[in-house]
Amino acid sequence: MWVCLLLAILPGAGGCGPQQSEVTRSPSATPTERQAEPGIVTIVLERPGEEPLEQEVAVTGRQTVVEVMQASTLDWQMSGSGSTALVKSIAGLPMEAGQGWIYRINGQWATRGIGQTEVLPGDEIRWQYGRFDALFEAD
């Protein structure tokens, strides 16, 4: 859960969860036939004091959150790759001690890192920026 993002800001902390080569599917499992079809994944950024920013990204089927973010035109930075991929900043807002970016897939908090979580056409990646304690209190 959100602990994954906290690990990203702690010195020496690795990726999110156990180091595995397998990729986890987003919580909204869909029919097999949707996996290979091209379509759209929607990215939504919620930033303090600003209207949400929404971007639609064309995908060719099942892709990781990293792949979708890389295909977007959003200003974002990451470090690591695969199971150790971590967001450093999005839209100029950096990960810092006690605050940063967390994300949901189709309304469910992500339980794996961005290099392990997969999405399909029709899914939504919703990024929220703020203090971690306040973001989870609001839930």
C-alpha positions as CSV (number, residue, x, y, z in Angstrom):
1,M,0.0,0.0,0.0
2,W,1.2,3.5,0.7
3,V,4.1,2.1,2.6
4,C,5.7,1.4,-0.8
5,L,5.9,5.1,-1.5
6,L,7.3,5.8,2.0
7,L,10.0,3.4,1.2
8,A,10.9,5.4,-1.9
9,I,12.0,8.4,0.3
10,L,13.9,6.4,2.9
11,P,17.6,6.2,2.3
12,G,18.7,2.7,1.3
13,A,15.1,1.5,0.8
14,G,14.6,-0.6,-2.3
15,G,11.5,-1.2,-4.3
16,C,8.0,-1.9,-3.2
17,G,7.2,-5.2,-1.6
18,P,9.1,-8.4,-2.1
19,Q,11.6,-8.4,-4.9
20,Q,9.9,-10.5,-7.5
21,S,10.1,-10.7,-11.3
22,E,6.4,-11.2,-11.7
23,V,4.1,-8.4,-12.5
24,T,0.8,-7.8,-10.6
25,R,-2.4,-7.1,-12.5
26,S,-4.4,-4.1,-11.4
27,P,-7.3,-4.8,-9.0
28,S,-10.0,-4.6,-11.6
29,A,-9.3,-7.8,-13.4
30,T,-11.0,-7.9,-16.8
31,P,-11.8,-10.4,-19.5
32,T,-8.9,-12.0,-21.3
33,E,-10.0,-10.7,-24.6
34,R,-9.5,-7.1,-23.4
35,Q,-5.8,-7.8,-22.8
36,A,-4.7,-7.7,-26.4
37,E,-7.0,-5.0,-27.7
38,P,-5.7,-1.4,-28.1
39,G,-7.4,1.3,-26.2
40,I,-7.0,4.1,-23.7
41,V,-5.7,4.3,-20.1
42,T,-6.6,7.6,-18.3
43,I,-4.1,9.2,-16.0
44,V,-5.4,11.7,-13.5
45,L,-3.2,14.0,-11.4
46,E,-4.6,15.5,-8.2
47,R,-2.4,18.4,-7.0
48,P,-3.0,20.6,-4.0
49,G,-5.0,23.8,-4.9
50,E,-5.3,22.9,-8.6
51,E,-7.9,21.4,-10.8
52,P,-7.2,17.7,-11.6
53,L,-5.2,17.2,-14.7
54,E,-6.4,14.3,-16.9
55,Q,-4.6,12.7,-19.9
56,E,-5.6,9.8,-22.0
57,V,-2.8,7.5,-23.2
58,A,-3.2,5.1,-26.1
59,V,-2.1,1.6,-25.1
60,T,-1.8,-1.6,-27.1
61,G,-3.0,-3.9,-24.4
62,R,-1.6,-4.9,-21.0
63,Q,1.1,-2.5,-19.9
64,T,2.8,-1.5,-16.7
65,V,2.2,1.9,-15.0
66,V,5.8,2.8,-16.0
67,E,5.1,2.1,-19.7
68,V,1.9,4.2,-19.6
69,M,3.6,7.1,-17.9
70,Q,6.4,6.9,-20.4
71,A,3.9,7.0,-23.3
72,S,2.3,10.1,-21.7
73,T,3.3,13.7,-22.3
74,L,3.4,14.4,-18.5
75,D,6.5,15.9,-17.0
76,W,7.7,13.2,-14.6
77,Q,10.9,11.5,-13.4
78,M,11.6,8.1,-12.0
79,S,14.6,6.1,-10.7
80,G,15.2,2.4,-10.9
81,S,13.5,-0.1,-13.2
82,G,11.2,-3.1,-13.0
83,S,10.4,-3.9,-9.4
84,T,12.6,-1.1,-8.1
85,A,11.1,1.7,-10.3
86,L,10.1,4.6,-8.1
87,V,8.5,8.0,-9.0
88,K,10.9,10.9,-8.1
89,S,8.5,13.7,-9.3
90,I,5.4,14.4,-11.4
91,A,4.5,17.9,-12.7
92,G,7.4,19.4,-10.8
93,L,6.2,18.1,-7.4
94,P,8.9,15.8,-5.8
95,M,8.7,12.9,-3.4
96,E,9.9,14.3,-0.1
97,A,10.0,13.1,3.5
98,G,6.4,12.6,4.6
99,Q,4.8,13.7,1.4
100,G,4.7,12.8,-2.3
101,W,2.7,10.9,-4.9
102,I,0.6,7.9,-4.3
103,Y,-1.7,6.2,-6.8
104,R,-4.8,4.1,-7.3
105,I,-5.8,1.9,-10.1
106,N,-9.6,2.1,-10.8
107,G,-10.2,3.4,-7.3
108,Q,-8.0,0.8,-5.4
109,W,-4.8,1.8,-3.7
110,A,-1.9,0.2,-5.6
111,T,-0.1,-2.6,-3.6
112,R,3.0,-2.8,-5.9
113,G,5.4,-0.5,-7.5
114,I,4.9,1.3,-10.8
115,G,7.1,-1.2,-12.6
116,Q,5.1,-4.2,-11.4
117,T,1.5,-3.0,-11.6
118,E,-0.2,-3.6,-14.9
119,V,-3.2,-1.8,-16.4
120,L,-5.4,-2.5,-19.4
121,P,-7.4,-0.3,-21.8
122,G,-10.2,1.3,-19.9
123,D,-8.3,1.5,-16.6
124,E,-7.6,4.7,-14.7
125,I,-4.4,5.6,-12.9
126,R,-5.1,8.3,-10.4
127,W,-2.1,10.0,-8.8
128,Q,-2.6,12.1,-5.6
129,Y,0.0,14.5,-4.1
130,G,0.1,15.5,-0.5
131,R,1.2,14.5,3.0
132,F,0.9,10.8,3.3
133,D,-0.9,10.9,6.6
134,A,-3.5,13.3,5.3
135,L,-4.1,11.4,2.1
136,F,-4.9,8.2,4.0
137,E,-7.0,10.0,6.6
138,A,-9.3,11.3,3.8
139,D,-9.9,7.8,2.6
